[in-house]
Amino acid sequence: MTDFELGTLFREILLPPFLSRSTPADEKSNTDRNCFSREFELLVTCINGAKAEAIRQLIPGDLDWQALARITEHHRLIPQVYSSLCDVADLVPGEVLEKLRRLYEANVRQSLRLSRDLIRVLDHFEDRGVAVLAYKGPTLDAMLHGIFSQRQFVDIDLLVHPSDVQNSKTALIELRYIVGNEFTPRQEKSYVRSGYEYVFDLPDARNILELKWRILPHFYTIDFDVSGFFDRSVALEVGGRSMRTLCPEDLLLVLCVHAAKHAWAELSLLYDISQLIQSQPIKWDRVLEHACQLRIRRIVAVNLILVQNLLGIVLPVTLEKQEEAVAIVRKIVPRIAESREVDTESACYFRLMVDVRERLRDRVRFLWRLIFTPSMGEWETVRLPAWLFPLYHVVRMYRLSGRLLKYSLEIFGAWPRLGGRARSAAVP
């Protein structure tokens, strides 16, 4: 994220609740399946490993098959849905099954290519003496399913120590990878401190590899111990090559915050968590201890409640009472079922990111860093020499202050109208 509408953020998040807007989805208080379309219900049934007979019973004559194909793509669950529908192929329109087959085969080819590229990159990193962990992508596919192409993924994710970022960039450039953003030395130093990844292209493919030195941008205020990840890493074989990846406990926490970062918009994010819980021997005491240290117990609770309620996974751990997490789940389940893209620069998104944090201090730190940390937006708007680089904090404040003043005037100007409506409503 490079920029956002601060005025909208101020109006929707920082003001008291009686002045902030709400949507019908925000007001829903139930988590039952009344909000599910028939297509979404069938999607969930398919990925839950239901038998063919159970799937048959959920296929009415007026099912919108094109909508099913569309939401399957959105939730990145092509392998699971295609495999399940093949068992009831006589009920599926030929053109829909053919479309899913093409998407499935394309995913197989993509998985094989990325697995091959991953091995090539890791071999080169090893030659250069750069320590690296592979996670998500082909690695997660192999860990959860033991075979390729059972997940949809479009890139390779690598994690390195912050001190190895420059060596890693050089190694990737030697392999003909192209870094997406070029910075001045001062900008790069600032970006490594506040950012979390470089995105690389290949001549024939965009956004094919993500090189990370932290799990989330600095402003999210969730600071994982990357060195600890390396110390606790485990060996995994992918395509005949052994590589290091996150241990199951660290991976579970990473997948939970990754799902939260994307506002749980794709069901595959929860599906990965459910598969990890079922396929790996997880030390739950360690998970809960680290979640407490990172102050992400609410985020973990939201994920586990969603996995349990939507995917029917029986958790091997008892959650402590988490009323706030349950309230968040009630709000986001209808949004998941709507199968729409999430605007990660909207006030609704930032409000959710604030709500999932359990401490006021972390909420304030999140908003403070978000508002006052210079980003590429400032660097591209004003070109300052290196010796004036600290002034980018002023540039950001100047750019955002106008919006803040504008929206503040709009809000406070609306007070009489809000009061008038309230008084009128109170009159019988």
N, C-alpha and C positions, 0 to 999 in steps of 0.2 A: 504494500500500500504506500503510495507516494503522497497522497493528499486526501482531504475530506472536508465536508461542509461543517465547520466548527459551529456555525449558528444553529444548524439543525441539531448537532450534538448537544449544545447548550440547552436548547429548548426542550429536547426530549429526555435528557439524562440528568442534567444538573439541577433543573428546577424541581420544586416539590411536586409530588404525584398529582395534586389537584389541578396543576397547570399543564401537565404533560398529556400528550395525546395517547389514545389507545385504539386498538383495532379489534374487530370481532374475534379474531384468533386469540388475542391476548386475554379476552374475557372468558374463554372456554375453561371449564373447570373439570371436565371429565377426560379420562384417558382410555375409555372403552373404545370399541371399534366402530361406533356409530359414525365417526367422521371419516371412515375408510370408504373409498369407492370400491366397487366390485373388482376392478382391475388391480388396485393396490392390495386388496385382500388376497387375490390370487397370487400376486407377486410374493407376498410374505409366505404364503403356503408353500410355494415352490422352493424357496430358499431354506425353509425349515425342514426339508428332507421328507415331506409327506409322500405317502405311497400314491400310486396312480389312481386308485379308487377314490381317495380323499380329494385329489385334484379334480377328478371328473365331476364330483358333486358340486364343485365351486364354479363350474363353467355353465352359466346360463345361456340361453339362446341369443340374448341381446347384448352379450359382452362386447365391449369396444376393443377389438383386437389391436387396432392401430394405436390406441391409447396405451394398451399394455406394452407394446413394443417400445413406445416412446418413454414410458416411465422406467422400463427395464434399462434402457440406455442411460437415462438420467442417473439412476442409482448404481450404475456400473455393476450390474449383476447378470450380464449376458450368459456366462458359462452355466450358472446355476439354473436360470430360468429355461434356457434352451435345452439343457439335459433333462429337466423335469417334463417339459412339454413334448419331448420326443417320445415319452412313455404313453402319451395320450394323443399321438399325432393324428388320429382319425377325427378328433374334435377341433383341431387347429386348422384355420384356413391355410391353404398351401402357400400363398404369397407371404403370409406372416412367418410361417416356419422357415421359408426360404430366406427371408430377410435376417432372421435370427441366426440361421446357419452361416450366412455370409459374415455377419458380425463376429460370430464365434470363431470362424476360421481366420479372420483378420486378427483377432486377439491372439490366437495361437502363434501366428507368424510374428506379431509384435513381441510376444513373450520370448520367443526363441531368439529374436534379434537382440533384445535388451539383455538377455542372459549371456549371449556371446560377447556383447559390448562390455558388460560388467566384468567378465573374466579378463578381457583384454586390458581394461583399465587397472584392475587389481594387480595384474602381473607387472604393469609398468610402475605402479606405485611401489610395489615390493622392490623392484630394481633400483628405485630412487631412495629407498629406505624411509618412505612415508607411511606412518601407521594410519590405518583407515578401517572404519566399520561400515559394512553394507547393511542397510535395513530397508524395510518396505520393498516395493518392486519385486524382482525375481527372488530375492532372499526370503521375503515374507511368504511368497507363494510356495517355495520349497519347504519352509518350516511348518506351514499350516496344512499343506495338502500332500507334500512329498513328491508331487509332479508339477510340471509346468502347466500354464494356461488355465488354472482354476480360479485365478483372480484377473481382474482388469486393472492394468497399470500402464502408464504411458511414458514413464521415465525411470531413471536410476537415481537412487538416493544414497549419497555417501556422507559420512560424518568423520571429520578430522579434528585434531586439536586446533584451537585458535592460532597457536604459534606455527602451524603447518599450512596455513591458508595459502600463502604465497608460493610455497613449494608445490602445493597441490595444483594451483592454477597453472603453474609452469608445466607441470607434468601433463595436464589435460591439453594444453595448447600444443605440446609436442605430439599429441595423438590427433591433431587436427580439430579439436573441439574449439568452439568460438564462444568467448564469454559475452553474455548479453549486454552488460553495461561496462563502460570504461570510465574510470575516475582519475582525477589528479591524485598525486600521492597523499595530499592532506585529506581529500574527500574519502579516499580509500581507507585511511586510518580511522576516520570517523565512522565510516560504514561498517567496518569490521567490529567496531565497538558497539554500535547500535543495531546493526542488521543481523542476519543469521544465515544467508545463503547467497551463492552465485548460481545463476542459471546459465547453462551452456547449450549451444546448438551444434549440430553437425551440418556440413554443406547440404545434405539432403533431408534434414529433419530439425525442427525447432523444438526448443525446451525439452531436450532429450536427457539431460543430466542435471541434477541439483547437488551442488557441493555445499554442505552445511558445516558450521562450526558451533552452532547451538540449535536447539529444537524449535524455538520460537523467537520472533523479534524481541528485542530488549524491552519494548514498552509493555509487553504482556506481563512482565514481572513474575515469570515462572522460570527460575534459573536452575536448570538441571546441571548436575555435576558431570561434565563431559569426561573428565579424567576417570571418574568412577565408572562410567559406562565402559571404558576400555578395560579397567581392572576386572569388572564382572562379566566381560563379554564371553561368549561361547563359540565354539567351532560348529560350522554347518557346511554340508556339501551341497553345492549347486552346480549342476552340469559337469559333475566329476571333479570339481575343484573345491578344495576346502577354503573357507573364508570365515572371518570373525564377524559376529553380529551381536545385537543386544541380547542379554539374557532375558528369559520370559518375563520376569518381574519388571525390569526396566522397560521392556517393550510394551507391556500392558499399560503402564503409565504414559508412555509416549503416544500410544494409539488413542488413549483417552483424551489427552490435551489436543491431539491432532483433530479428533472428531469435534471437540468443542470449538477449536479455531475455525472450523468450517461450519459451525452452527448446526451440526448433525444433519446437514442438508441431503447427504447421500446415505442410503441404507447400507451400502457396502462398508462404510466406516464402522458401523455396529456389527456387521456380519464378521469382519476380521476379528473384532474383539471376542465375539462368541466362539469363533473357531480356535482362537488362541486359548481361551479358557478350557475348551473341551479337548484340545490336542496336546497341551503342555502341562507338566507337573509344576504348578505355580505355588510358590511359598507366600501365602496370603498375609502372614504376619509381616513379612518384609514389604509387601506392597502397601499395606495400610500404614506402616511406619514411615516409609518414604513419602507417601501422600500427605501425611501429617507434617513432615518436615518441609515439604514444598508448598504447603497450604493449598492443596488442590483436592481435599477430601470431597468437597461438594461436586467438583467436576467428575471425579471418579464415581461418586454415588449416582449422578445423573446417567452416566454411561451404563452402569450396571443395572439400574432400574429399567432403562430402555431396552437393554439386551434381554432382561428377564420378561418384560411385558410384551415386547414386539416379537421377539424371536423364541420365546418359550424356554430359555436356558435356565436350568436349575443351578443356582449359584452355590458353590461349595463353601461360602462364607456368609455369615449373618451380618447385615449392615446395621450400624447403629441408627437410631431414629434421625431421619434427615427430612424434616418437613419442608425446608426450603428447596431441597433437591426435587421432592415430589411436586412442588408447585411449579418448578421450571419444566419438569417433564410434561405436566398437564398443558403447558403453553406450547411446547415445541412439537408434541406428537401430531397435532393437526397440520403443522407446517411441513413435517416430514411427509405426511400422507398426501399433501398437495403436490409434491414432487416438482417444486419450482426452484430455480436458481436463487441463491441467497446473495443479496447485495452487501458485500463486506465493507462498504463505505457508507452504509445507511445508519441512521440513528438507532433503528431497531436492533441492528447488529451490535453496536457499541453498548447499548443498554443491556443486551444479553451477556456480553463479556464482563460487564460490571456485576450483574446479578449472580454469575456463577462463582464469584470470589467471596470467600466467607469472612474476610477481615476488612474493615473500613480502611485500614492503612493500605492494603493492597489495591483497593478500588481507587483511592486517591492517587497512589503511585502510578497506576495504569493510566489514568486520565492526565496526570501531570506529564508523564513521559510522552504520551501520545500528542499532547498539545505543544510541548516546548522542545521536542527533539527535531532539529533540522533534518530534512530528507532530500531526496533527489528533486522534489518539486522546487525547493529553495535554490538548490545548486543550478538547476536549469533556468530559473527565472532571472537570477542575478549572478553575474560572473565576478567574483571577488578574488584578488590576489591572495596568495597563501598567507601573507602576514596579517590579512584582515579576516581570516577564516572565522574567528570567534564571533564576528558580527552576523553570521548566518542565524544565530539565535534571535538577534534583533529583527532580521529580515522575516523570519517565520512569525514572530510576534506581530510585526507590522502587517503582514499579509492576512493574518487571522483576526486581528483586532477590528478591522473594518467590518468583517462578517459578524463578529460578536456584537458590535455596537448596533448594526442594522437589525439583527434578529432580536436583540434585547429591547430595542424601541418598539418593534412589532409586538412583542409579547406584552410588555408593560402597557402599550397602547390598547391592547385587547382586554385588559383587566375590567374596565367598566362594562364592556359587553358581556364578559363572563359573569360578572356579578349580576347584571340585569337579567340574564337568562336564569341564573340561580334563583333570584327573587321571584321571577315570574312563575317558575316551576313550583315554588313553594306556595303560591296562591291557589286555593282550591277552585 
